[in-house]
Amino acid sequence: MCEEHMIESVFEPPGASRVRPCKPAEARRAVERAIAERCRATHTPCDVNALSDALLVASELTTNAILHGGGVTDFQVDIDGPGLRVSVSDGSDELPVTAPRTDPHGRLRHGGHGWPIVCRLARDVRVSDLPAGGKCITAVVPLS
């Protein structure tokens, strides 16, 4: 299981979780832990809709890294003020794109909805080139 590959860093803020998930489910579990920890620390209830949005964004970014980026090379989730910040890195320099809803024959395509979902649910989405190649996509999802 990939969660065993924890990455320690002295540069991470307190409460940050950094794992390299092999599966979207592992990314979702990291998000659930970060949000649950925040709710316990602030003695506030967790917003179910915000949790769902954060889980979907983490899952889509991880899935896209696996399908289109050659796999996840780094993953980080932490609380950023009133939002949850999730960063997913992969080895591809290709930027995410929104695929047309139909193929050249006018038939509806399956898939291709992940990037638009991320952009719709997150209040801030950034794509950064990595020094050793590849990219990191960071999205901040509001928690309230």
C-alpha positions as CSV (number, residue, x, y, z in Angstrom):
1,M,0.0,0.0,0.0
2,C,1.4,3.4,-1.0
3,E,0.5,5.2,2.2
4,E,3.5,3.6,3.7
5,H,5.7,5.9,1.7
6,M,5.4,8.9,3.9
7,I,7.6,11.9,3.0
8,E,8.9,13.9,5.9
9,S,9.8,17.6,5.3
10,V,10.8,20.3,7.7
11,F,9.3,22.9,5.3
12,E,5.7,21.7,5.7
13,P,3.3,23.6,7.9
14,P,2.1,21.8,11.1
15,G,-0.8,19.5,10.3
16,A,0.3,18.9,6.7
17,S,0.0,15.4,5.4
18,R,2.3,14.2,2.7
19,V,2.0,10.8,1.1
20,R,2.4,9.3,-2.3
21,P,-0.9,7.6,-3.0
22,C,-1.1,5.0,-5.7
23,K,-4.9,5.1,-5.7
24,P,-7.5,7.9,-5.5
25,A,-9.0,6.2,-2.4
26,E,-5.7,6.8,-0.6
27,A,-5.8,10.5,-1.5
28,R,-9.4,10.7,-0.2
29,R,-8.4,9.2,3.1
30,A,-5.6,11.8,3.5
31,V,-8.1,14.5,2.9
32,E,-10.6,13.0,5.4
33,R,-7.9,12.9,8.0
34,A,-6.8,16.5,7.5
35,I,-10.4,17.8,7.7
36,A,-11.3,15.7,10.7
37,E,-8.2,16.9,12.5
38,R,-9.1,20.5,11.7
39,C,-12.6,20.0,12.9
40,R,-11.4,18.5,16.2
41,A,-8.8,21.2,16.7
42,T,-11.2,24.1,16.1
43,H,-14.2,22.4,17.8
44,T,-16.3,23.0,14.7
45,P,-18.6,20.7,12.8
46,C,-17.4,19.5,9.4
47,D,-19.4,20.9,6.5
48,V,-20.5,17.7,4.6
49,N,-20.7,19.5,1.3
50,A,-17.3,21.0,1.6
51,L,-15.9,17.6,2.6
52,S,-17.5,16.1,-0.5
53,D,-16.0,18.8,-2.7
54,A,-12.5,18.3,-1.2
55,L,-12.7,14.5,-1.6
56,L,-13.8,14.9,-5.3
57,V,-11.0,17.3,-6.1
58,A,-8.3,15.2,-4.5
59,S,-9.6,12.1,-6.2
60,E,-9.8,13.8,-9.7
61,L,-6.3,15.2,-9.4
62,T,-4.9,11.9,-8.3
63,T,-6.7,10.0,-11.0
64,N,-5.5,12.5,-13.7
65,A,-1.9,12.1,-12.5
66,I,-2.2,8.3,-12.7
67,L,-4.0,8.3,-16.1
68,H,-2.2,11.2,-17.9
69,G,0.9,12.0,-15.9
70,G,2.7,8.7,-15.5
71,G,1.7,8.4,-11.8
72,V,1.8,10.4,-8.7
73,T,5.3,11.6,-7.7
74,D,4.2,13.7,-4.7
75,F,1.0,14.4,-2.8
76,Q,0.4,16.9,-0.1
77,V,-2.8,18.0,1.7
78,D,-3.0,20.7,4.4
79,I,-5.4,23.2,5.8
80,D,-4.9,26.7,4.3
81,G,-7.0,29.1,6.4
82,P,-10.6,28.6,5.5
83,G,-9.7,26.0,2.8
84,L,-8.1,22.7,2.2
85,R,-5.1,22.8,-0.1
86,V,-4.2,19.6,-2.1
87,S,-1.1,19.4,-4.3
88,V,-0.5,16.5,-6.7
89,S,2.7,16.2,-8.7
90,D,3.4,13.9,-11.6
91,G,6.2,13.4,-14.1
92,S,4.4,14.9,-17.1
93,D,5.1,18.4,-18.5
94,E,1.7,18.3,-20.3
95,L,-0.8,20.8,-19.0
96,P,-4.3,19.6,-18.1
97,V,-6.9,20.3,-20.8
98,T,-10.6,20.2,-21.1
99,A,-11.6,17.6,-23.6
100,P,-14.5,18.2,-26.0
101,R,-17.8,16.6,-24.9
102,T,-18.1,14.8,-28.2
103,D,-15.7,13.0,-30.5
104,P,-15.2,14.0,-34.2
105,H,-18.3,11.9,-35.1
106,G,-20.5,13.8,-32.7
107,R,-20.8,11.0,-30.1
108,L,-20.6,11.8,-26.4
109,R,-17.2,11.0,-24.9
110,H,-16.7,9.0,-21.8
111,G,-14.3,10.7,-19.3
112,G,-12.7,14.1,-19.6
113,H,-14.7,15.7,-16.9
114,G,-12.1,15.7,-14.1
115,W,-10.3,18.9,-14.9
116,P,-13.5,21.0,-15.3
117,I,-14.7,19.5,-12.0
118,V,-11.5,20.6,-10.2
119,C,-11.7,24.1,-11.7
120,R,-15.4,24.4,-10.7
121,L,-15.0,23.3,-7.1
122,A,-11.7,24.9,-6.1
123,R,-11.4,28.6,-5.5
124,D,-7.7,28.6,-6.6
125,V,-6.0,26.2,-9.0
126,R,-2.4,26.5,-10.0
127,V,-0.2,24.5,-12.2
128,S,3.6,24.8,-11.6
129,D,6.5,23.3,-13.5
130,L,8.8,21.2,-11.3
131,P,12.6,21.8,-11.5
132,A,13.3,18.2,-12.3
133,G,10.5,18.0,-14.8
134,G,6.9,17.3,-14.4
135,K,4.3,19.5,-12.8
136,C,2.5,20.1,-9.6
137,I,-1.2,21.0,-9.5
138,T,-2.4,22.8,-6.4
139,A,-6.1,23.4,-5.7
140,V,-7.6,25.1,-2.7
141,V,-11.2,24.0,-1.8
142,P,-13.3,26.2,0.5
143,L,-14.3,24.4,3.7
144,S,-17.3,26.5,4.6
